[in-house]
Amino acid sequence: MLLSYNWLKEFVDFDYSTEELDDILTMLGIEVEGVIDYKKKYKGFYTGKVLTCEKHPDADKLSVCEVDYGAGKTTVVCGGPNVARGQMVVLGMSGAIVPNGGFELGRRKIRGIESDGMICSEIELEVGDDAGGIWVLPEDTTAGLRLDEYLRLDDIIFDVSLTPNRADCLSHYGIARDVAAYMNTKAKKPALNLNETGGDVNASIKVIIEDKEKCPRYTARVVRDATIGESPEWLKSRLMMLGLRPINAVVDATNLVLMETGQPLHAFGLDTIAGNTIIVKPANKGDKFTTLDGKQRLLDGRMLMICDAEKPVAIGGVMGGENSEITLDTKDILIESAYFNPSSIRRTSKKLGIQSDSSYRFERGVDIDNVVYANDRAAGLIAELTGGSVEKGIVDCYPEENANATCKFRYRRVREIIGLDIENAKMKQMLVSLNMKILSQSDDELLIEVPAYRVDITAEIDLIEEIVRLNNYNNLLPDYSSRVDFGAKPIPAHLRVPELRGRIRDFLINRGYREILTQNMLDPDSAAIYTDGPVRISNPLGEELSIMRPSLIPAMLRTIERNRRHGSHDLRLYEIGKTFSKKYDANSDLTEGIHEQEELIIGITGKSQPKQWSAKDADSDFYDIKGIYEEMASVLRLDGLKLKSSPGDDNSFGNNAMSVFLGKYEIGRIGEIGKPLIEKFNVGIPVFVLNINLTPIYQAPVWERRYSKVSAFPGISRDLGFVFDQSVQAGKVRNEIIQLGGKYLKEVSIFDAYSGKSIGGNKKSIAFNLMFSARDRTLADEDVEKPIKRIIEAIEKKFDCNLRDN
């Protein structure tokens, strides 16, 4: 927001320098992002008169002009097609900086003729939008005036930035209230110049509010017999200084009151209001409405419309309609001043893509108690500027009067929070200077009624912040001590950071994996791969980020593709992040019906190891991702995890994949990403991924491991080789051997696998090494013969195989 130094002084009397006011505003929480001094901005620009204008001898589109700038004459080569002898213009002298462009003017030759300065257009000076030619001033303009003097811009403008909660400061009077409180004085409200000379307003207009929630208050005034024309120079210059383009006296007056009081207003042509009735109601879904900017808007049933007896005439709080705008032929004017529900305006503004000065303020919250005053102020000003007459009375439709918020304020609590011993009387005086009303008081506390315009104050801590602001943040003293409450309750288990999460990160980082962090949102096309019922975002930044992600795999593939595009091919990546799905979860801390779970994804692609002289290059394969999974499960003691051959629910993977189970529940997949997905994300090479749900692993019991004494006695080793059908899985055979091996069997490993013509085309040979040992003695052959015999008989029977002879 742009803030005028001179205008601010009209509301509160101060003699601060620009730098001092900058510091005070910043301390009050009103950040100053920049300062515009129009004297400096337009230094070197003067009004001048074109004495002569002749065609350039060597350029058809250029003119050579002699310009009188009051203190002398100069020759300028001008490219403006509308330049002519006798015109009053704006001349930029050598050394001046052109506002729109930032380049410095100087003396130089143009096609052989020396030019000293430039005749400027409106757009170059940032005083208008006309870029078609030079800016021609009125004939009675005096030559030699400084441009800031001519435009009455002898002012300093502060570009201030406000946090969304400080809606009360979105006006000059609002900021003046804060500065006055800092000075322990009161801001002066602009005086009303309202002379009601017309008939009864209730005979001219009727207001009906059908949606009281979205529009709690609506007021209307009528000005008759107005003559619409340009605003006087003082009004136009004031608006231009604040970045607003003057339009006509009526619109300019409403904009002035907006910048002055923070209350948005809208003026309708009364003759366009059918039935002399204003109806505030929701739009009909699917209706189309053309706004003042000439664009047709598609409405939905949740948008609030201002209608007459036949049609909509404005989108409430956002923008007026083309069918009711003020024109030069308008004689009778209806002035609207209302309060609209902030969330309704915010939704409508975002849905339609309209950000107006009105919607900007309405969606943050305006002062519902200021609605009538702003209407009175605008009506008086419009009547004064247009020669119209204000009808007697005001239509004030206010079905349920607003109750201001009340807050308890404890002196002791202030001292505890800010660490300063401020006197009770001083704190009370600060609150009074902020227009807080004291309903009751005692030696220890106050009961405060908050003004309606302070929509940001709802609790005691907000009042404490006001004390800190007025006391000056620089007076806060640093305190590096801490207090520990040993009686406090621990953080609930479901809110604690899982200890295992950090151990997984450390494990992967120590093995050369790089962590990635990706968006929780993705596009509908990618989400459709994983779910038919995605969790949609109600107000997405764009279609590509409109779905809460149901899987981590698309983001991993996009990251790999982007890295490969930039020359990184051998990748070891991981991410720990949340996925979202529509499912009832009684323990969810999120929106009801939304299930959130934390997942781990590990991605491998490219070569399996760095280049080195002692080893050949090898591409990553399934066993690399399986190896990191098994090592992680072993090192981090992730007991209960098993790999099983299963089709799984995740269609991201190809045939070269397995499922990860925790007990009897599938919690993830491991293997190679399928070709359709590789092609969809343009990855170009095989990618191997481990994707598991960490939530059940976090919740699984942690088994305590204890040391088991190593046997001091030698063991007995036996080798068993079987010939199986090709369909038999070696892992299942090994598990069966472990079950049958008895108490002395300590280890089973596969040491040979063979397929060939010597054993049959559809057969394979797998050899197992069995290691037996005891803690208390050396085993004899007879100790292992019985379990070996049991194993051979059971394996041959269950898997329909034969024991190899050699």
FIKOLSE-588462 format. One record per residue (C-alpha): residue in three letters; x, y, z. Coordinates in pm, whole numbers, plus 50000, padded with zeros to 5 digits. Layout:
REM FIKOLSE-588462
AlaXYZ
...
//
This chain:
REM FIKOLSE-588462
Met500005000050000
Leu501195035349922
Leu501055060650206
Ser501225098550163
Tyr503335117150419
Asn501345149450377
Trp497965132150393
Leu498965113150707
Lys499795146350874
Glu496205157750817
Phe495035130651060
Val497755132751326
Asp500015162451393
Phe503705152951398
Asp507015167351287
Tyr508945135051227
Ser511455134450944
Thr511065108350670
Glu513685086350836
Glu512085089651181
Leu508615081051050
Asp510115051450864
Asp511555038151194
Ile508315044051386
Leu506155026351127
Thr508524996751118
Met508494994551498
Leu504694994651491
Gly504734964451259
Ile504114984550941
Glu507084975550725
Val508325002650491
Glu509614986450172
Gly510545018849997
Val510195056549994
Ile509225076849686
Asp510195113549688
Tyr508475129949390
Lys510865159249399
Lys513695134849336
Lys511695113249096
Tyr510865142648868
Lys514075161948916
Gly515075177248583
Phe511585176348428
Tyr509865209448347
Thr506855222448161
Gly507815238247830
Lys506425253447512
Val507245241147161
Leu508305272846975
Thr509135256446643
Cys508595221646500
Glu510155210746168
Lys510685177146000
His514115161446049
Pro516045163945720
Asp517315128045739
Ala514425109645911
Asp510765108745811
Lys509435100046158
Leu511485125246358
Ser510905162346424
Val513345189546530
Cys511795211946796
Glu512885243246977
Val511435242847329
Asp511175271347581
Tyr511515257547935
Gly511235290548119
Ala514895295748199
Gly516015292647838
Lys515565274347511
Thr516845240847384
Thr516745219847068
Val515175185247094
Val514815157846833
Cys511405142246900
Gly509815110046768
Gly506295117246891
Pro503855116846597
Asn501605142846761
Val504205169546842
Ala503365203846697
Arg504295240346721
Gly502675259347011
Gln502065229047233
Met502715228847609
Val504755197647690
Val506955181447955
Leu510655184947882
Gly513275162248038
Met516625180048063
Ser520085164548039
Gly520875145748361
Ala517235136948438
Ile516345100248497
Val513295088348301
Pro510975071048558
Asn509765043748321
Gly513045028848204
Gly515515043548451
Phe517885057348187
Glu519625091048210
Leu519015118147951
Gly521945135647789
Arg523095157047497
Arg523675135747184
Lys523465137046805
Ile520515120546635
Arg520965116646259
Gly523435145446256
Ile521425170246467
Glu522325176246831
Ser519455169947074
Asp519535182047434
Gly516795165147639
Met513515147647555
Ile509845156547516
Cys508075130047725
Ser504925108747700
Glu502585099747987
Ile503815064048011
Glu507475074748024
Leu506675097248320
Glu504415071048486
Val501465094948502
Gly499235076448256
Asp498945047948007
Asp499175067647679
Ala502235056147486
Gly501035067847142
Gly502685101747152
Ile503955130047370
Trp501925143047663
Val500245175647556
Leu499415198547850
Pro496615224547860
Glu497335256447664
Asp497275278547975
Thr500115259348141
Thr503025281248246
Ala506425271848100
Gly509245264748344
Leu507285247648623
Arg508895217748791
Leu506835186848701
Asp506245177349066
Glu505045213049124
Tyr502775212348819
Leu501265178648921
Arg500955189749284
Leu503075159949383
Asp505125178549640
Asp504955148649871
Ile506825118150000
Ile505205084049950
Phe505925053850170
Asp505495019450013
Val504334999450316
Ser503824962050351
Leu501254949050597
Thr500774914150734
Pro497314899550648
Asn496044903551006
Arg496504941551010
Ala493474950450797
Asp492894980751019
Cys495974997550870
Leu494894995250505
Ser494085032550501
His495645065850593
Tyr493355070850891
Gly494075035251008
Ile497825040951011
Ala497275075051169
Arg495515057551461
Asp498645036751523
Val500985066551497
Ala498705086451731
Ala498725057751984
Tyr502515057451968
Met502475094952042
Asn499795090352314
Thr497325112552132
Lys494235107951916
Ala493945107851539
Lys491605133351381
Lys488835117851176
Pro488025136050849
Ala485155160150903
Leu481845152750730
Asn480585178550485
Leu477135163550443
Asn474275186650347
Glu471055167050295
Thr468785187850073
Gly466925161749868
Gly463905140049934
Asp463615109250154
Val466095082150050
Asn463675054650152
Ala461395065349867
Ser464255061149619
Ile465825027849711
Lys464984996249905
Val467574970950030
Ile466894933850093
Ile469614910650230
Glu468814874050157
Asp472174860250270
Lys472864875850611
Glu475924854050673
Lys477834866550368
Cys476534902450404
Pro475764912450766
Arg475344949650682
Tyr474504970050372
Thr473945007650350
Ala472855029850061
Arg472685067249994
Val471405086149691
Val472835117449527
Arg470505134249271
Asp471145157948978
Ala474905152248959
Thr477015164648669
Ile479685138748592
Gly483025152448485
Glu486705152448566
Ser487875156148923
Pro489685187549033
Glu493475186949010
Trp494005182749387
Leu491965150549384
Lys493565136649069
Ser497075143549196
Arg496335127449532
Leu495105095849363
Met498005094949115
Met500475097249401
Leu498905065449542
Gly499085047049213
Leu495405051449117
Arg494245063548777
Pro491685091848790
Ile488445082648608
Asn485685107548693
Ala484575127748994
Val482285100549134
Val484665071049106
Asp487575092549222
Ala485625103049532
Thr484905066749628
Asn488565058049576
Leu489625087449791
Val487355076150076
Leu488705040650036
Met492295052550077
Glu491265075850355
Thr489105052850572
Gly489765017650442
Gln486075012250359
Pro485445000749999
Leu482525017949826
His480755013749496
Ala478685038649297
Phe475845027249069
Gly473865046948817
Leu470485048248994
Asp468645047248662
Thr470175012648593
Ile468714997748913
Ala465454980848812
Gly462584984249058
Asn464635008149275
Thr465574977449478
Ile468894962349583
Ile468834925049666
Val471934908849817
Lys471824871749741
Pro473884842249611
Ala474444838449238
Asn472744811949030
Lys475214784548942
Gly476314786948580
Asp475214823048530
Lys477534846448339
Phe478214882348439
Thr480234909748269
Thr482324930448513
Leu483604966048478
Asp486794954148307
Gly484694940648018
Lys485344903948099
Gln482594878048125
Arg482724858148450
Leu481244823548514
Leu479494823348854
Asp478744795649101
Gly476114792849371
Arg478464803049652
Met479304837549515
Leu477484867549658
Met475824890849407
Ile474334925549432
Cys471164924649224
Asp468264947349139
Ala464704935249084
Glu465664919448750
Lys469394912348720
Pro472794911648894
Val474604945248896
Ala477814936949088
Ile479834908649236
Gly479564917349605
Gly482794931349746
Val484834922549436
Met483854942649127
Gly480894961448984
Gly479054952848666
Glu479324968748324
Asn475524972348320
Ser475404996948612
Glu478575017648583
Ile478715055248613
Thr478825072948273
Leu478975109348167
Asp475185107948121
Thr474485095948475
Lys472485120748682
Asp471395101248989
Ile473885080649189
Leu473425051949434
Ile476335048349679
Glu476935014049834
Ser478865009250159
Ala478674974350308
Tyr480364947350512
Phe480964913650346
Asn482134881150503
Pro485934879150452
Ser486044841850370
Ser483284845950109
Ile485124874549937
Arg488424855849950
Arg486894825249787
Thr485124845149515
Ser488204866249441
Lys490444835649403
Lys487874816049202
Leu487334844248952
Gly490974855548949
Ile490044891449043
Gln492214911149287
Ser490704945749335
Asp491394972049601
Ser487964963949745
Ser488374926149759
Tyr491874930349907
Arg490354948450206
Phe487094929250237
Glu488854895550248
Arg491014907550539
Gly488134923350729
Val486884959350733
Asp485314979051018
Ile481604970751028
Asp481045001451250
Asn482625024350988
Val480205015550707
Val477765044550766
Tyr480465070750821
Ala482235061450494
Asn478965063950302
Asp478215098050454
Arg481735110050374
Ala481505098350011
Ala478025112649960
Gly479075147050084
Leu482205146849869
Ile480365135549555
Ala477695162249600
Glu480425188449640
Leu482335177049328
Thr479335171649100
Gly476915198549219
Gly474355172149317
Ser472075170549619
Val472145143349886
Glu468795128049976
Lys467805128450340
Gly468625097750545
Ile470495065550479
Val469235030350415
Asp470995009150676
Cys470104972050654
Tyr471714956550962
Pro469684925651066
Glu471874913751356
Glu474104939451520
Asn477724929051562
Ala479034922751914
Asn482624934051963
Ala485134909052102
Thr486074910652470
Cys489364899352621
Lys490744895652971
Phe494034913853026
Arg496284904553321
Tyr499164927253414
Arg501194898553561
Arg500834878253243
Val502294906953037
Arg505384907853254
Glu505804870153232
Ile505574870352852
Ile507764900252764
Gly510134900053062
Leu509794937253135
Asp508424953453450
Ile506034978753296
Glu503804997953535
Asn500114989053538
Ala499085024953475
Lys501315027153169
Met499884995253021
Lys496345007553080
Gln497185040752913
Met498575022052608
Leu495375002352567
Val493235033752598
Ser495365050952333
Leu494545021752103
Asn490825028852154
Met490304997852368
Lys487255001852590
Ile487674991652956
Leu484524973653069
Ser485744965253420
Gln489014966453613
Ser490754955353927
Asp494264958054069
Asp495314926853875
Glu493414927053548
Leu491174944953299
Leu488234933853090
Ile488674949552745
Glu486204955052463
Val488044954952130
Pro487044979751856
Ala485394963551555
Tyr488194974351323
Arg490794953751516
Val489824920351364
Asp493244906551461
Ile492654909151838
Thr490744879251977
Ala492724868452284
Glu494854881452568
Ile498104873652386
Asp497054897552108
Leu496674925652361
Ile500114917252500
Glu501524921252149
Glu500004956152139
Ile501874965152458
Val505124952652305
Arg504544973351988
Leu503865005752170
Asn506654999952421
Asn509094995752129
Tyr510564962052034
Asn514074975852089
Asn513314977852461
Leu512944940152487
Leu515954925152664
Pro517424891652556
Asp517044863552812
Tyr519084832152745
Ser517844812753047
Ser515254785253021
Arg512694770153250
Val511984733153258
Asp508654720753391
Phe509314685353509
Gly505644681053585
Ala504574686953226
Lys502984658853029
Pro505134642552760
Ile504384647752394
Pro501694623052280
Ala503194592352115
His501554598951778
Leu503094634051767
Arg506664624251858
Val509374622551595
Pro509994585251538
Glu513494576051650
Leu513724550951366
Arg513314578751106
Gly516654593851201
Arg518374559951206
Ile517114552450853
Arg518454585950732
Asp521844580150893
Phe522054544850749
Leu521364556150392
Ile523534587450405
Asn526474566950539
Arg526134544150234
Gly526284572449983
Tyr522584579049928
Arg521354614649880
Glu518104626850035
Ile515584644749814
Leu512654666449926
Thr509724669349686
Gln506264685349684
Asn503394668749872
Met501254677049568
Leu501214664549211
Asp499144665948892
Pro495864646848834
Asp497364626048549
Ser500104611648771
Ala497714606549062
Ala495324586648840
Ile497974559048812
Tyr497474551149180
Thr493914560249274
Asp490474567049135
Gly489564588749434
Pro492364614049484
Val492494639549764
Arg491934672249579
Ile493084706449701
Ser490254731649715
Asn492404761749619
Pro495424748149425
Leu498224770249297
Gly497754753348960
Glu496524721448796
Glu499994705948819
Leu499844708549201
Ser496164701549262
Ile496264666449416
Met497764655049747
Arg500144627549635
Pro499024591349676
Ser502564578349603
Leu506204589549623
Ile507174572049299
Pro506244599749046
Ala508354625349232
Met511294601049248
Leu511094594348873
Arg510854631548793
Thr513914638249010
Ile515884610748833
Glu514814623948490
Arg515824659548583
Asn519214648248713
Arg519874627648401
Arg519014657848186
His521704677248371
Gly524344650248331
Ser523984629748653
His523384593448554
Asp524524571348845
Leu522054579549119
Arg521384567149472
Leu518414586749612
Tyr515924583849894
Glu513034603250045
Ile510934599850359
Gly507604617050303
Lys503834615750345
Thr501224601550109
Phe497494608050129
Ser494364588150049
Lys490634589650112
Lys489964565950397
Tyr488404569250740
Asp491084569951008
Ala489884573551368
Asn493384583651482
Ser493964609151211
Asp494954644451312
Leu493954656850966
Thr490604662650802
Glu488124634850868
Gly488154609150590
Ile491774616250490
His494394589850571
Glu498034600650594
Gln500984577050610
Glu504754581250610
Glu506684562150347
Leu510294555450252
Ile511334553749888
Ile514834544249769
Gly515754547749402
Ile518784533249222
Thr519774538448858
Gly522884538548643
Lys526084520048735
Ser526184498749049
Gln529524512749165
Pro531954540749080
Lys534534535148809
Gln537694518048930
Trp540624499648770
Ser540084466848957
Ala536424461048866
Lys534364461048548
Asp531464484948499
Ala528134469148583
Asp524624483348559
Ser522424484048867
Asp519974455248890
Phe517364439949117
Tyr519984425849354
Asp521404460449429
Ile518054473249561
Lys517424439849734
Gly520854441749894
Ile520294476250046
Tyr516904464550174
Glu518374433850343
Glu521274453350490
Met518944480050623
Ala516614454150777
Ser519574437150944
Val521474467651066
Leu518364486151190
Arg516834454251336
Leu513634457151137
Asp512374423551260
Gly509374407651098
Leu510044420450745
Lys509914394350470
Leu510074394350091
Lys507484373949906
Ser506624368449544
Ser503314386049506
Pro501644406349228
Gly501094434849477
Asp498694464249451
Asp501194489249304
Asn501114488148923
Ser504244509748902
Phe506454478848903
Gly507174453848628
Asn507514416048662
Asn510934418848825
Ala509534428349167
Met508554414349505
Ser506324425049792
Val507494435250140
Phe505464420350424
Leu505364428550793
Gly503764397950946
Lys500794389850725
Tyr500344425350591
Glu501884438450270
Ile503554471950339
Gly505524478650021
Arg507144467749697
Ile510704463249579
Gly511964458849227
Glu512204473948881
Ile509814501348769
Gly507714490248472
Lys508454502648120
Pro505154522048082
Leu506074544248376
Ile509704547848261
Glu508444560047923
Lys505784582748075
Phe508374601848279
Asn511064600748006
Val513624584748237
Gly515194563847958
Ile516994537348170
Pro515954510648422
Val515124523048771
Phe515024500549079
Val512944511849373
Leu512134501749729
Asn508894517849846
Ile507564508450191
Asn505054522450439
Leu506964532250755
Thr503894538550971
Pro503334501751069
Ile507094497151116
Tyr507134526351361
Gln504264510051550
Ala505744474851552
Pro507174462151885
Val510914465651925
Trp512474432052009
Glu515364433052252
Arg518424415152122
Arg520784397352357
Tyr524244382852316
Ser524414345652248
Lys527684328752338
Val529674315452042
Ser530254277852054
Ala533844267652128
Phe533294233651964
Pro533724225251595
Gly530624221051381
Ile529604196251113
Ser528924207050756
Arg526764187950511
Asp525924195850145
Leu522604186049991
Gly521824190349622
Phe518354185549474
Val517004185549118
Phe513784206049102
Asp511334217548838
Gln512184252348707
Ser509104266848885
Val510344258549237
Gln511654288449435
Ala514924283249620
Gly513844305649907
Lys510884283449989
Val513114252549991
Arg515584269750223
Asn512794279750462
Glu511564243850470
Ile515064230850552
Ile515324255750841
Gln511984243550981
Leu513094206850966
Gly516704210751075
Gly516304207251451
Lys518084224251736
Tyr521624218951607
Leu521074234651263
Lys522604269551277
Glu522904281050916
Val521594272250568
Ser523084287750255
Ile522784282249880
Phe526164276749722
Asp525354263249376
Ala522654265349112
Tyr522754248148773
Ser520534243048470
Gly521524222848165
Lys520864193947930
Ser522484168948166
Ile519604172248413
Gly516784180048167
Gly515584211347993
Asn512864219848246
Lys514924211448554
Lys517414229548777
Ser519864218649042
Ile520194237849367
Ala522764228849633
Phe522484238450000
Asn525154239150269
Leu523914230350618
Met526014238950923
Phe525324220751255
Ser526914228851594
Ala526294226651969
Arg527364250052249
Asp528374222952500
Arg530104195752298
Thr531474183651970
Leu528724167951762
Ala529004132151637
Asp527844120251294
Glu524794103251444
Asp523634137351583
Val523034150651231
Glu522094118851040
Lys518504118751171
Pro517694155351078
Ile519464150950741
Lys517324120550662
Arg514164139450773
Ile515054169050553
Ile515714147650242
Glu512474128350273
Ala510354159550334
Ile511934180250056
Glu511614152149800
Lys507984147049889
Lys506884183649912
Phe508684196649602
Asp508574164549392
Cys512344164349347
Asn515294140749371
Leu518484142049574
Arg521524144449352
Asp524094116849381
Asn527084139749337
//
